[in-house]
Amino acid sequence: MTTEKKLFTQVEPYYQNLAAELETAEESISMMYYAFDSGEWAERIGRILAAKARAGVRTRLMVDEFGQVLDDVRHSLRNQVMMQALREAGVDVQIFRPHGNYLTKLNRLHCKVCAIDGRTVFLGGSNIGDHYLGWDDANLRLDGRLGDTFHQVYDYVGQFSKDHPSRTQRNMNLSALHAGDAQVWLTVPGQRRDIRRALLQLILNADRAIYLRTWYFLPDQEIMEALRSQAENGVKVYVLLSHKTRVRPIDFANYIHCHDLAKSGGKIFRYTEKYMHAKVAWNNHGEVLFGSANIERMALKNTFECSIELHDHRLAGALRHSFEEDRFSCLEQTPNIFRQRPLPHKALSYACNLASPWL
């Protein structure tokens, strides 16, 4: 079953395409985001959702409680007002508050998915918010006979929220979720780490090249050892990460992981032009893992994430082309670069690295 894919490497065209396609919805819209932040784009998309709800389309929006406050604290009150207005217009708005066995307030909703009817899905790194327009990110549109998989995923994830009215879908077979030719993987805190497993397999399957593009780069020991082993065995391992993020201790901590991989032969590129928020991995066989999960312990274990796995050489080629273009906006972290850093900076990197499981 062939699924059409469209890659977006800029956020504004992605939002434009998303808004235009939402206008065509006839049956159902299911949207999950960490943040839906008040501003020009959230209000524009919100107006479309309200119109669709009034027209009888089943329109659902789930956003994380922390994300609505912390993504841009200046807008926290405006976000509450916006959510209430959407409810009054008939949109089924759910604020995600983790609840249940093994869950704590740290187990946030980090998915970024919009499913339209049974034919179109948008997913990737971007939440909805005007400040994302100034970031580098990667998002994907899927079109085809996708069925109701992502609508079911919405139901399933929603049941881990405190105020969700139903818990009837908990037994959904998460090992056999497909949308067209895409395998759908979830991270469910305390239960499923399927995205991590898919990432590890993608790394181990490579025999010539591995590409990782990620906002955070703090892999656990097993993934780190797999990357180092592949590099030492002659596989070209490329990592492009954001040189700066909004969590500065992580920016110091990841120098240690990058240094260890660079010593093994990996190529590390620290993107300096602006924030780089993408979450995608691929290898020379055209295996692509694309979605919301960063390559770090928290995202691969403790937050609700959604990614897809595809085998698509054309998509991998487009991702590689974008990667090569962005290398010119990067600092390459070689072993000597870290060794030459001032001693206080290196000490801070080691300290932040030790604290990284709690960042």
HELIX and SHEET records of a PDB file:
HELIX    1   1 VAL A   11  LEU A   22  1                                  12    
HELIX    2   2 GLU A   40  ARG A   54  1                                  15    
HELIX    3   3 GLU A   65  LEU A   70  1                                   6    
HELIX    4   4 VAL A   73  HIS A   75  5                                   3    
HELIX    5   5 SER A   76  GLU A   88  1                                  13    
HELIX    6   6 ASP A  130  GLY A  134  5                                   5    
HELIX    7   7 THR A  149  GLY A  158  1                                  10    
HELIX    8   8 LEU A  174  ALA A  176  5                                   3    
HELIX    9   9 ASP A  194  ASN A  205  1                                  12    
HELIX   10  10 GLN A  221  GLU A  232  1                                  12    
HELIX   11  11 ARG A  248  LYS A  263  1                                  16    
HELIX   12  12 ARG A  297  LYS A  301  1                                   5    
HELIX   13  13 HIS A  313  ASP A  326  1                                  14    
HELIX   14  14 ARG A  327  SER A  329  5                                   3    
HELIX   15  15 PRO A  335  ARG A  339  1                                   5    
HELIX   16  16 LEU A  343  ALA A  355  1                                  13    
HELIX   17  17 SER A  356  TRP A  358  5                                   3    
SHEET    1   A 7 GLU A   4  PHE A   8  0                                        
SHEET    2   A 7 ASN A 139  ASP A 143 -1                                        
SHEET    3   A 7 THR A 120  GLY A 124 -1                                        
SHEET    4   A 7 VAL A 113  ILE A 116 -1                                        
SHEET    5   A 7 SER A  28  TYR A  33 -1                                        
SHEET    6   A 7 ARG A  58  ASP A  64  1                                        
SHEET    7   A 7 ASP A  92  PHE A  96  1                                        
SHEET    1   B 3 HIS A 178  ALA A 179  0                                        
SHEET    2   B 3 ALA A 182  VAL A 188 -1                                        
SHEET    3   B 3 ARG A 192  ARG A 193 -1                                        
SHEET    1   C 9 HIS A 178  ALA A 179  0                                        
SHEET    2   C 9 ALA A 182  VAL A 188 -1                                        
SHEET    3   C 9 GLU A 305  HIS A 311 -1                                        
SHEET    4   C 9 GLU A 287  GLY A 291 -1                                        
SHEET    5   C 9 LYS A 279  ASN A 283 -1                                        
SHEET    6   C 9 ALA A 209  THR A 214 -1                                        
SHEET    7   C 9 LYS A 236  SER A 242  1                                        
SHEET    8   C 9 LYS A 267  TYR A 271  1                                        
SHEET    9   C 9 CYS A 330  GLU A 332 -1                                        
SHEET    1   D 2 PHE A 217  LEU A 218  0                                        
SHEET    2   D 2 ILE A 295  GLU A 296  1                                        
END                                                                             
